[in-house]
Amino acid sequence: MKLTKPGKVSIIIVGLFISTLWLFPMWDIQLGAPQYPDGLSMQIWINDITGDVDIINGLNHYIGMNTIHKEDFKEFVYLPITMMVFILLGLIVLLLNRKIYYYIWTGIFIVISLVSFYDFYMWEYDYGHNLDPNAPIKVPGMAYQPPLIGYKKMLNFDALSQPHIGGWFYLLAGVIMVTMCYYEWKKSKTVAL
């Protein structure tokens, strides 16, 4: 069956929303501590890390965490390619104009999202648990894994991890796709009756 007009429009909207990943950061990590009254921040883009990365690397040295360098993340190479291919697949779905392809396209989005969140979690896990045993500051049994999403207290630092503008648009794109799949399915059932 063919896509409805809202289904076709949603493909363009989703493509535009995902394109914001090149304009705005995906993720934002904020750190607060008494010695940093203005706080420290790190923004994760589709292909870069910005913010107070050098200061954070300096602090992390004391507790034995690895330093953060853009070159260490293979994700910054394959994630932009993956997102470009995904947007192009959306245009193909638009041209083919079939509901089944829209459903498959949405399924691909869900898989990419789950794999990306798992990868981010594993990076944070390794980053917070794989500590240098010769670090100047050691707290027995303490791990410094940042929160995947939300708030966490780590020693005297408050850490907040959440989507940034590009991340919110990405999540909204997913909501639109899943909602539109339901809408298209309901329309198909109505037509069948």
Buried (B, 14 or more C-beta within 10 A) or exposed (E): EEBBEBBBBBBEBBBEBBBBBEEBBBBBBBBBBEEBEEEBBBBBBBBEBEBBBEBBBEBBBEBBBBEBEEEEBEBBEEBBEBBBEBBEBBEEBBEEBEBEBBBEBBEBBEEBBEEBEEBBEEBBBEBBEEBEEEBEEEEEEEEBBBBBEEEBEBEEBEBBBBBBBBBBBBBBBBEBBEEBBEBBEEBEEEEEE
